[in-house]
Amino acid sequence: MTLGEQILILIREQGPLTMEEIANYLRRDINEVKEELNYLELDRLIIKVKKGFIFKKEAYDLTPTGLEESEKAYEKLKAKVQEIMNKIGSLSSEELEELINQYMSIIPLLLLLNLLPLELLLLMGLSPIIIGIPTHY
């Protein structure tokens, strides 16, 4: 799943978001997110909007085309989750590690959308630090 698809899904689920919020949610580098947002904007999938009552911040929201694409991406994501869940029980520990490494970049989004239970990842031995969950507040 591409970063662009992840961003579209995130905005679909969370509403307009700033570049910094997107980077934080997805545990990605701000420059990587900025570059992808530029591409999505050029493709007319997102638009810049103002967010906030007193302090206006530049945020990104979906265009109608972006909403359609986000729905396709969400269905693709759900299919990936189903694939992962179907495989988990029959994998050796090495195969499980390989599977997790393959999908590590989308785990924060899966957790945010409650598509993959955190408890399952912890039972599989993944540290909260590795999967990008703050261990202190």
N, C-alpha and C positions, 0 to 999 in steps of 0.2 A: 504494500500500500504506500502510495507516494505521500510526501509531506503535504502537497496541495490537497489531496483527498482528506487527509487528517484535519487540516485547517478548515475545510468546508464543513466537515461533520461537526467539528467543535463549535463553529459559529452557528450552525443549525441548532445545536443543542443548548448553547449558552447565550445566544443573542450576540449583539455587536460587542466586539472585544478589541482592546488595544493590541498593538504589536507585542508589548511586554507581557500582557496577560496570555496571549497565545503561546509565546515562548515558554512561559512558566508552566502552563497547563501541560504542554507537550514535552517539557524538559529538553528543549532545543536551544541552540545558540541563537541569539537575537539577530545576528547578521544573516543566518540561514533562513530564518523566518521572514525577515525583511525582503530578501531576494525572492522568496516564493510568493509573498504577498504582491510584489510588483508584477510577477507573471500572472497571477490570478486576476489582478486588476486589468492588465492588458487583454486578457481573455474575456473580460467583462463578466466574470463570475462573482466578483465582490466590488463594493464601492466604499469610499471613505465617507464616514458620517461623524457627527459630533456626539460625544457621550458625556453625561454629567450635567448636574443642575447649576452648580456654582463655578466649578473649575471644568471647563470644556476640554475634553481630550479627543484626539483623533482616534477613531475606532474603525473597524471594518465590519460590514454587514453583507449579506448575500443579495445578489440580484435575483430576479425570477429564474434566470438560466442557472445561476449558482445554486439556487434551492433545488432545482431538478438534479443537478450533478451531485449535490450533497446527499440526496436521497439514494441515488445509484451507489455512491461510495459507501453509505451506511449499510445497504444491503450486502455489498461486497465484504464489508467488515464483519457483519453478522455471520456470513458464510465462513469466513476465516476462523471465527471463534468456534463455530460448530465443528470445523475440521480439527482444530486444536483439541477441543473437548473429546472428540471421538478417538483421537490418537493417544491421549494421555495415559489411559489405563493399560495400554498394551506395550508401552515403551520401556526399554532398559534405561538405567540412569544416564548413560552416555547419550542415548537417542533423545531423552527428555531434555538434557542440557543443550543439545544441538537445536532442538525445536524452539526452546526458549530463546536462545541466541538469535535464531532466525527472525523471531517476532519481537525482540526486545524494544525496537523503536516504537511499536504501537501499544505496548503494555500500559503506559500512563493513560492513554486515551481509553483503552478497554476498561481500566479501573474507574476512570471518571464517569464513564457511561454505564457502569455496573454490568458490563457484559462478561467480565471475568472476575470471579470472587477473589478478593485479596487473600482470604484464608487458604484457598487452593495454592496460590503461589508460595505462601509461607510454609504450607505443608510439604511443598516440593523443595524446600530448603533455600528459597530465595530470600536474601536479606532485604529489608525495607529500603536500605540505602541504595542497593543495586537497582531496584525498580523505581527509584526516584520518589520515595515517600519520606517526608520529613520525619525524623525521629524525635524532634523536640520542637516546642513552639515558643 
